[in-house]
Amino acid sequence: MLYIQAVFIDRDGTLGGSDKVIYPGDFKLFAGVKESIKLLKTNNILVYSFTNQPGIAKGEAALGQFEEELKYFGLDKAYICPHSHEESCTCRKPSPGMLKRAAFENNLELNRCAVIGDRWTDMLAADEAGCIKILVKTGSGQEAYDKYINKQYYGRWGEIQPDFIASDLNEAIHWLMEKEGIK
């Protein structure tokens, strides 16, 4: 039996795109990502998005557009915070709200889930929820990695240690598969 139940993947800078928000229709996956997602699903691991999209609150895009796009990319379900920074919601990363909601809705044990992202907010949410934390160096990941290595995070943020640091999503997923004993 596999240990990992689900993988939560950040969208912008992790699945594709860049460190800037690119709205559905213009967003492109990084090379090999579709195959890596398929590898997880072939091994009965659920694949969810886990993304802050404040452009929804600003009326720049619709929640449904993001959900359709992420399903098209092969993800099982989209967990999206549509709120702006100022709204102080409980779902916006670095809060673990989206992870906890997914755990409740899908009967998941969060300590058997992994989060893959390019920002320290992804790592903090994962840590708060008890998930495996994987930082990728795509998108904003190199900057987050440099701040981590140079001990530029303080307080609670400075206590976080990723379980693995990957060059990209494909390497992150292959590391998880090896950890699961799948080659």
C-alpha positions as CSV (number, residue, x, y, z in Angstrom):
1,M,0.0,0.0,0.0
2,L,1.3,3.5,-0.9
3,Y,2.0,5.9,1.9
4,I,1.2,9.1,-0.1
5,Q,-2.6,9.7,-0.6
6,A,-2.5,13.0,-2.4
7,V,-0.2,15.7,-3.8
8,F,-1.1,19.4,-3.7
9,I,0.6,21.4,-6.4
10,D,0.8,25.2,-6.6
11,R,-0.1,26.6,-10.0
12,D,1.9,29.7,-10.9
13,G,5.6,29.0,-11.1
14,T,5.3,25.3,-10.2
15,L,3.0,23.7,-12.8
16,G,4.0,26.2,-15.4
17,G,3.9,29.9,-16.2
18,S,6.3,32.1,-14.3
19,D,6.5,34.0,-11.0
20,K,3.7,36.2,-12.2
21,V,0.0,35.3,-12.5
22,I,-0.9,34.2,-16.0
23,Y,-4.6,33.8,-16.5
24,P,-6.3,30.7,-18.0
25,G,-6.0,30.5,-21.7
26,D,-2.5,31.9,-21.7
27,F,-1.0,29.6,-19.1
28,K,1.4,26.9,-20.3
29,L,2.6,23.9,-18.4
30,F,6.4,23.3,-18.0
31,A,7.8,20.5,-20.1
32,G,7.0,17.0,-18.8
33,V,4.5,18.1,-16.3
34,K,1.5,16.3,-17.9
35,E,3.5,13.1,-17.8
36,S,4.5,13.6,-14.2
37,I,0.9,14.2,-13.2
38,K,-0.1,11.0,-15.1
39,L,2.6,9.1,-13.2
40,L,1.0,10.1,-9.8
41,K,-2.5,9.2,-11.0
42,T,-1.4,5.9,-12.5
43,N,-0.2,5.0,-9.0
44,N,-3.6,6.0,-7.5
45,I,-2.3,9.2,-5.9
46,L,-4.8,12.1,-6.0
47,V,-3.5,15.3,-7.6
48,Y,-5.0,18.6,-6.4
49,S,-4.2,22.2,-7.2
50,F,-3.5,24.5,-4.3
51,T,-3.3,28.1,-5.4
52,N,-4.0,31.7,-4.3
53,Q,-5.7,33.6,-7.2
54,P,-6.6,37.1,-6.0
55,G,-7.4,38.2,-9.6
56,I,-10.8,36.4,-9.1
57,A,-11.7,38.9,-6.3
58,K,-10.6,41.7,-8.6
59,G,-12.9,40.4,-11.4
60,E,-9.9,39.7,-13.7
61,A,-10.8,36.0,-14.1
62,A,-13.5,33.6,-13.0
63,L,-13.0,30.8,-10.5
64,G,-14.6,28.4,-13.1
65,Q,-11.9,29.3,-15.7
66,F,-9.1,28.2,-13.3
67,E,-11.0,25.0,-12.3
68,E,-11.6,24.0,-16.0
69,E,-8.0,24.7,-16.9
70,L,-6.6,22.6,-14.0
71,K,-8.9,19.7,-14.7
72,Y,-7.8,19.9,-18.4
73,F,-4.2,19.6,-17.2
74,G,-5.1,16.3,-15.4
75,L,-5.6,17.4,-11.8
76,D,-8.4,15.8,-9.9
77,K,-9.7,18.9,-8.2
78,A,-8.8,22.5,-7.8
79,Y,-8.5,24.2,-4.3
80,I,-8.3,27.9,-5.1
81,C,-8.3,30.9,-2.7
82,P,-10.1,33.6,-4.7
83,H,-9.6,36.3,-2.1
84,S,-7.4,39.4,-2.2
85,H,-4.6,39.8,0.3
86,E,-6.7,42.3,2.3
87,E,-9.7,40.0,2.9
88,S,-8.0,38.1,5.8
89,C,-9.7,34.8,4.8
90,T,-8.8,31.5,6.3
91,C,-8.0,29.8,3.0
92,R,-5.2,32.0,1.6
93,K,-1.7,30.6,1.8
94,P,0.3,30.6,4.1
95,S,-2.8,29.4,6.0
96,P,-3.4,25.7,5.7
97,G,-7.2,26.3,5.1
98,M,-7.3,24.8,1.6
99,L,-5.4,21.7,2.7
100,K,-7.7,21.2,5.7
101,R,-10.8,21.6,3.5
102,A,-9.4,19.1,1.0
103,A,-8.6,16.6,3.9
104,F,-12.2,16.9,5.2
105,E,-13.8,16.6,1.7
106,N,-11.6,13.7,0.6
107,N,-11.0,11.8,3.8
108,L,-7.2,12.4,3.7
109,E,-4.6,12.2,6.3
110,L,-2.5,15.3,5.7
111,N,0.6,13.6,7.1
112,R,0.2,11.3,4.1
113,C,0.1,14.2,1.6
114,A,2.7,16.3,-0.1
115,V,2.8,19.9,-1.1
116,I,4.9,21.0,-4.0
117,G,5.4,24.8,-4.5
118,D,7.7,27.6,-5.4
119,R,7.0,30.0,-2.6
120,W,7.7,29.9,1.1
121,T,3.9,30.4,1.7
122,D,3.5,26.9,0.2
123,M,6.1,25.5,2.6
124,L,4.5,27.2,5.7
125,A,1.0,26.0,4.8
126,A,2.3,22.5,4.3
127,D,4.2,22.6,7.6
128,E,1.1,23.9,9.5
129,A,-0.9,21.0,8.0
130,G,1.8,18.3,8.6
131,C,2.4,17.6,4.9
132,I,5.6,16.6,3.2
133,K,7.1,19.9,1.9
134,I,8.8,20.1,-1.5
135,L,10.2,23.4,-2.8
136,V,10.8,23.7,-6.5
137,K,13.3,26.2,-8.0
138,T,11.1,27.3,-10.9
139,G,8.9,30.4,-10.7
140,S,9.8,32.2,-7.4
141,G,11.5,29.1,-6.1
142,Q,15.1,30.1,-6.7
143,E,14.5,33.3,-4.7
144,A,12.8,31.4,-1.9
145,Y,15.6,28.9,-1.8
146,D,18.3,31.7,-1.7
147,K,16.4,33.3,1.2
148,Y,16.2,29.9,3.0
149,I,19.9,29.1,2.5
150,N,20.9,32.6,3.6
151,K,18.7,32.4,6.7
152,Q,16.6,35.4,5.7
153,Y,13.3,34.0,7.0
154,Y,12.5,34.8,10.6
155,G,10.1,33.7,13.4
156,R,7.8,30.9,12.4
157,W,8.9,31.3,8.7
158,G,12.5,30.6,9.7
159,E,11.6,27.3,11.4
160,I,10.5,25.7,8.2
161,Q,12.7,23.1,6.5
162,P,11.7,21.6,3.2
163,D,11.8,17.8,3.0
164,F,13.2,18.1,-0.5
165,I,14.4,20.8,-2.8
166,A,13.8,20.1,-6.5
167,S,14.9,21.8,-9.7
168,D,11.3,21.5,-11.0
169,L,8.0,19.7,-10.6
170,N,9.2,16.6,-12.5
171,E,12.1,16.1,-10.2
172,A,9.9,16.6,-7.2
173,I,7.4,14.0,-8.4
174,H,10.2,11.5,-9.2
175,W,11.6,12.0,-5.7
176,L,8.2,11.2,-4.2
177,M,7.8,8.1,-6.4
178,E,11.3,6.8,-5.4
179,K,10.3,7.5,-1.7
180,E,7.2,5.3,-2.4
181,G,9.4,2.6,-3.9
182,I,8.1,3.2,-7.4
183,K,10.7,3.6,-10.2
